[in-house]
């Protein structure tokens, strides 16, 4: 009986590893999905796009006449929250190099930028680290005219030039905007510091905070000279950039697919568990006697089959039978008067296995005689009683 109880215990707990695996997969998925929004915001600055300005131009013989050997015009959509970097690689990390001078003109701002890559003695070309040229742009559409000039021989060449646009973090600019709008006003009114000896009592209530930190009135002015561009940047920073970085899109799509995969795995596992759970299996034991002597016992549950065949070549083996075909089938059947399904035995015609001679519901103690064999069926106890015995046997 212990063998029967252990088998039922295994049937009772066989789905626990599947659920445990499902829980582990769910925890891993959620831990990988939840931080994605924070990761997407933390990637700052992030590349919006890289615009090729000049292709690579290999060394060519120079004509020893100053001339532009390559020029082009490109249109760039620029947002105030972006950073424009001039580089020789699409990631904005590599230095630029040209023989001899690279120049760029921006419209409608009218700003220009150029650099002569020759060293001071004019003997060799010196690469230039990536440059920030954001000051050339205004918000909206900008037209850039770029070119490379050959100043002197014997040869001219150029590496590829890229304009790499980055999305910058808005938080630092928001903090400086308050100080940038507030500090120029007191400094402008407090610049006439010399008359402070006479109107000390009238001025100190207004300028007390500024005079203490900026008494040398000559030094603060150069430090605040780059401030004027920041109010224009912060004024248009309020609307979020319309373009999104490739990394943000990748993380967002990955989060969606991982969530879909997680939900599908949960649904599939639950459906599989329910389908397997509701499928009833055969149970009970068949004792085989030959000429009145006990031969063996077959456990139907361990066979794990929906239909068990009795015969000379069946799962319930009766080797000394004269007939080669199956003698009977044991299987489950649902009847209107039997809920849940019952176990039945179908006695077959030995000459025609498709013909069922008799169908009987298997009950405890049922006997069937087949040639020299006598088969006796012993059923398990009801499920509630088995579970109570399992508790006693397996505390």
Residue, then its C-alpha position, 0 to 999 in steps of 0.5 A: x500500500x505504501x507504493x500506491x500512496x507514494x504514487x498518489x503523493x507524486x501525482x498530487x505534487x508533480x506540478x509544484x516545480x512548474x509553478x516554482x519555475x514560473x515564479x522565478x521567471x516572473x521575478x526575473x522579468x519584473x526586476x528587469x522591466x521595472x528599472x527601465x524607465x529610470x535607465x532611459x532617463x539616466x542615459x543623458x546626454x544621448x545621441x539623437x542623430x549623426x549627420x555626415x558633413x564631409x566624407x573621407x577625402x584621401x590625399x591628393x596632389x595640391x595645386x599650391x593655390x588656396x582653394x576650397x576642394x570640397x563644399x556642401x550645404x545641409x539642413x539641420x533641425x535643432x532644439x535648444x535642449x540639444x548639444x551639437x558636437x563636431x567629430x570624425x565619428x558618428x558617436x561624437x568621440x573621435x578628433x577631427x583632422x583636415x589638410x588644411x582648414x575646415x570652416x562652417x557657416x550657419x544660417x539664419x544666425x550668421x555665425x561662423x566657425x573654422x579651424x586651421x589644422x596646421x601647427x604654428x610652424x606650418x609643418x604638420x597637421x594636428x588633430x583637433x578634439x571634438x568641438x561643441x559648436x552649439x552656439x552656431x544654431x538657433x531653434x528650428x531649421x538651420x542651413x549649414x554651409x561647410x567646406x575644406x580649404x587647401x591653403x598650401x601644398x604639397x597635398x590636401x586631404x580630410x577625414x570624415x566630419x560628422x555633426x552629432x546632436x545630443x539630448x542634454x539633461x534638462x535638470x541643470x539648465x532649469x536650476x541655472x535659469x533662476x539664477x541667470x534671470x536674477x543675477x544680471x538685474x542686481x549687478x546691472x543696478x549695483x555696478x555704480x559701487x563707488x558712491x556706496x560710502x554716502x548712500x550706505x543706509x539706502x543701498x544696503x537693504x537692496x544690494x546687501x546679498x550682492x555686495x557681500x559676494x561680489x564686492x570686486x565689481x570688476x571680476x563678476x562681469x567676465x564670469x557672467x558674460x556667457x549667461x545671455x545664451x542660457x535664458x534663450x535656452x531655458x525659455x524654449x526648454x519647457x516643451x520636451x524635445x520631439x525626437x527620442x534617442x535610439x537607446x530610449x526606443x530600444x529600452x521601451x520596445x524591450x520592456x514591452x516585448x519582455x512584458x508580453x513574453x512574461x504574460x504569455x508564459x504565465x498564460x501558457x503555463x496556467x493552461x497547460x497545468x489546467x489541461x493536465x490537471x483535469x485529465x483523469x488517469x487509470x488507477x487500481x491494480x490487477x492481480x494475475x493468477x494462472x491455474x489458481x497460482x498467483x503470478x504478478x500484479x499490474x499497477x494501472x497508475x504507473x503505466x500512465x496510459x489512457x487505454x490498457x490492453x489485456x492479452x498475449x501482447x498487451x500491457x497486462x501480459x498473458x503469454x500463454x494465451x492461444x489467441x494473438x489478438x487483444x482480449x480486453x481494454x481498460x479505459x475511462x468513460x464518462x457516463x451521464x450517471x457517473x461523475x466523475x468518469x468511471x473505469x470500465x473494461x471492454x471484452x473484445x472478440x478474439x477474432x475481431x478486435x474492433x468488436x466489443x462483446x461486453x462492457x463492465x464498470x470496474x469495481x473492487x473485487x471484479x474478476x475476469x477469466x481469460x483462458x487459463x488466467x484469472x484477473x482480479x481488480x483491486x481499486x484504490x480507496x477514495x481520494x479523501x481517505x488516501x490523503x488522510x493516510x498520506x498524512x499518516x505515512x508521510x508527516 
